[in-house]
Amino acid sequence: MPAGDRRPKITVVGAGNVGASVAQYAVERELGDVVLVDVIEGIPQGKALDLAQAGPVHGYDAVLTGSNGYDETSNSDIVVITAGLARKPGMTRDDLLFKNAEIVGGVVEEVRVPAPAGGRHGGHPRFGPVPHLHRPGAPGLRGERDGLRAGRSR
């Protein structure tokens, strides 16, 4: 990489199976450096270490960081939110929706990202667009679910 150039910084909030897969895809495609964030102590750090150690074998040199806080998300170019609860026995879909909306709302309050210039704010795959993520002047608010629908319609 030429001196002075910086790779995009990608934050993935939620280091479960989906979040770890997003991080792996990002580094293998050399999309940028990745910060994995999760509330469970040790999980994002361990997954970031696993991915970093796989780099020489798979041919990438991305910087991977695991964290249980949001300080490391400072100046992220892209934030992917995969955090959320799975539906539990006795839980209605509405219960799940409201609980995960609360989680995503808390993430949005904590993550340190400048307002996008032509970028996108996303959503949760189970929700589609999340209206409370919208910031004035932020075009293209969409959720992962919209992309999944478009991909399936081909």
Secondary structure, DSSP 8 states (H G I E B T S, - for coil): --TT----EEEEE--SHHHHHHHHHHHHTT--EEEEE-SSTTHHHHHHHHHHHHHHHHT----EEEESSSGGGTT-SEEEE-------TT--HHHHHHHHHHHHHHHHHH------SS-----BTTTBS-GGG--TT------HHHHHHHHHT-
